[in-house]
């Protein structure tokens, strides 16, 4: 784990109880392309710890059906074990790619806005289970398809530059562009000329856009400009993350 803080960092908000470890590979791949470090924030379940401190609180072991006392010390130990597993996983993955990373525990109520207001990149690992094999698992292009929300703002331009780099490096070949505003033809042309298949998916409003994003189950990454997520709101962004099979990168 590196102590050097790079100029650009991708913040990864990780819930140790729910994270799909394989989706973290996409974050490391993106950090390498962006020449960025990784700042992993592990979310601690403070509410569950408070419950454990109450008298007569018990838990039921799923495997045996045994009922036993729920102790906050046991929860702390479990949290440390899961944190160590995630740290080891990241350490093994970043070393060959020479990506620096640091990790710290934070509150369950960690605000995404703190990151986005500083124009940092925010990565939300996938939590929804899927039976589909990702591009990373199948070989070939690691990101089989990328969903990109275009909103004609400056952050969308930065998304476009990242997509160009991913296509040029052979890391993705299919881009699904969603939006309520028409995307300039020069952007579609540039991505197509780089070798990508680009599909424009027009939506009437934000509600329809979110429904279509969630139904796109074959994507390995969802790319959102920070300007879009600020308008969307943090609660809706968290819900989108819970309902989507693809991890989300918010580009600041």
Secondary structure as GFF3:
##gff-version 3
##sequence-region A 1 252
A	DSSP	beta_strand	9	15	.	.	.	ID=ss1
A	DSSP	three_ten_helix	21	23	.	.	.	ID=ss2
A	DSSP	alpha_helix	24	34	.	.	.	ID=ss3
A	DSSP	beta_strand	37	43	.	.	.	ID=ss4
A	DSSP	alpha_helix	46	53	.	.	.	ID=ss5
A	DSSP	beta_strand	58	60	.	.	.	ID=ss6
A	DSSP	beta_strand	67	69	.	.	.	ID=ss7
A	DSSP	alpha_helix	72	97	.	.	.	ID=ss8
A	DSSP	beta_strand	101	106	.	.	.	ID=ss9
A	DSSP	alpha_helix	112	116	.	.	.	ID=ss10
A	DSSP	beta_strand	121	124	.	.	.	ID=ss11
A	DSSP	alpha_helix	135	138	.	.	.	ID=ss12
A	DSSP	beta_strand	146	149	.	.	.	ID=ss13
A	DSSP	alpha_helix	154	168	.	.	.	ID=ss14
A	DSSP	beta_strand	174	179	.	.	.	ID=ss15
A	DSSP	alpha_helix	185	193	.	.	.	ID=ss16
A	DSSP	beta_strand	197	202	.	.	.	ID=ss17
A	DSSP	alpha_helix	206	215	.	.	.	ID=ss18
A	DSSP	beta_strand	221	225	.	.	.	ID=ss19
A	DSSP	alpha_helix	226	232	.	.	.	ID=ss20
A	DSSP	alpha_helix	234	243	.	.	.	ID=ss21
A	DSSP	beta_strand	248	251	.	.	.	ID=ss22
###
